[in-house]
Amino acid sequence: MRPSDGAYVLFEGVVRNHHEGKAVESIFYDAYRPMAEKEIEKIVEEVRAVFMDVAITVVHRLGHLVVGDSSIAICAASPHRAEAFAACRITIDRIKETVPIWKKERCPDGEEWVGWQGKC
């Protein structure tokens, strides 16, 4: 907590019960952790370069998660809400575009790795 902050924005991504019209029971996230963490750090630094007054923290879980579990949390703190919202939005969009985190969805009819064409 910084005395200059007037806004805290928290984005929490959770496992939902569907994806592209199919039922989802659970998800397994996997990654080569050092590479994924390095890419997340790079994204955070890029966002901080644009929004210099914004502090950002990111946590992405790996492993088996069920519907309703949190998979990612991003917190942005800023003197003003507009910058905090924008920083959160840009951060999650970039993470989904570039961080190599792989996802296997478990559905009633089996399991399937969801392609990582730059998405998690």
C-alpha positions in Angstrom: 0.0 0.0 0.0 1.4 3.3 -1.1 0.1 6.6 0.3 -0.2 8.0 -3.2 -2.6 5.3 -4.4 -6.2 6.1 -4.7 -7.2 3.0 -6.7 -6.7 -0.7 -6.5 -8.0 -2.8 -9.3 -8.0 -6.6 -8.9 -8.6 -8.9 -11.9 -9.3 -12.5 -11.0 -9.7 -15.1 -13.7 -11.6 -18.2 -12.6 -12.2 -21.6 -14.2 -15.6 -21.5 -15.9 -17.9 -24.5 -16.7 -17.8 -24.1 -20.5 -15.5 -23.3 -23.4 -16.5 -22.9 -27.0 -19.8 -24.5 -26.4 -18.5 -27.5 -24.5 -18.9 -28.4 -20.8 -15.8 -28.1 -18.7 -15.3 -29.9 -15.4 -11.8 -28.9 -14.6 -8.5 -27.5 -16.1 -4.9 -28.5 -15.7 -2.4 -25.7 -16.3 1.2 -26.5 -17.0 4.2 -24.4 -17.8 8.0 -24.4 -17.8 7.9 -22.1 -14.7 11.2 -20.2 -15.2 10.2 -19.3 -18.8 6.6 -18.3 -17.9 7.7 -16.3 -14.9 10.3 -14.4 -17.0 7.7 -13.6 -19.6 5.2 -12.3 -17.0 8.0 -10.2 -15.4 8.7 -8.7 -18.9 5.1 -7.9 -19.4 4.8 -6.2 -16.0 7.9 -4.1 -16.8 6.5 -3.1 -20.2 3.2 -2.0 -18.6 5.0 -0.1 -15.8 7.0 1.7 -18.6 3.7 3.0 -20.0 2.0 3.6 -16.6 4.8 4.8 -14.4 2.7 5.4 -11.4 1.1 2.0 -11.4 2.3 -0.9 -9.3 1.4 -4.4 -10.6 1.5 -7.8 -9.1 0.6 -11.0 -11.0 0.0 -14.6 -9.7 -0.9 -17.4 -12.1 -1.6 -20.9 -10.7 -0.5 -24.1 -12.2 -1.9 -27.6 -11.7 -5.4 -29.0 -11.4 -8.2 -26.5 -10.9 -11.9 -27.0 -10.8 -14.8 -24.8 -11.8 -14.8 -21.7 -9.7 -11.1 -21.9 -8.7 -9.0 -18.8 -9.3 -6.4 -19.3 -12.1 -4.9 -15.8 -12.2 -4.9 -12.7 -10.2 -3.6 -9.3 -11.2 -3.6 -6.3 -8.9 -2.8 -2.8 -10.1 -2.4 0.1 -7.7 -2.4 3.7 -8.9 -3.2 7.2 -7.9 -6.1 7.1 -10.3 -8.6 4.4 -11.3 -8.3 4.8 -15.1 -4.6 3.9 -15.1 -5.2 1.0 -12.8 -8.0 -0.4 -14.9 -6.0 0.1 -18.1 -2.9 -1.5 -16.7 -4.9 -4.6 -15.5 -6.5 -5.0 -18.9 -3.3 -4.7 -20.9 -1.5 -7.1 -18.5 -4.1 -9.9 -18.8 -4.3 -9.4 -22.6 -0.5 -9.6 -23.0 -0.3 -12.7 -20.7 -2.9 -14.5 -22.8 -1.0 -13.6 -25.9 2.6 -14.4 -25.0 3.1 -16.4 -21.8 3.6 -20.1 -22.5 1.1 -21.7 -20.1 -0.6 -24.7 -21.4 -4.1 -25.7 -20.6 -5.8 -29.2 -20.6 -9.5 -29.1 -20.2 -11.4 -32.0 -18.7 -14.9 -32.4 -20.2 -17.5 -35.1 -19.6 -16.4 -36.9 -22.8 -12.6 -36.8 -22.1 -9.6 -34.4 -21.9 -8.1 -32.1 -24.4 -5.1 -29.8 -24.5 -6.3 -26.4 -25.6 -3.8 -25.2 -28.2 -1.2 -22.6 -27.2 -1.1 -20.4 -30.2 0.1 -17.7 -27.8 -2.9 -18.1 -25.5 -3.3 -19.5 -22.0 
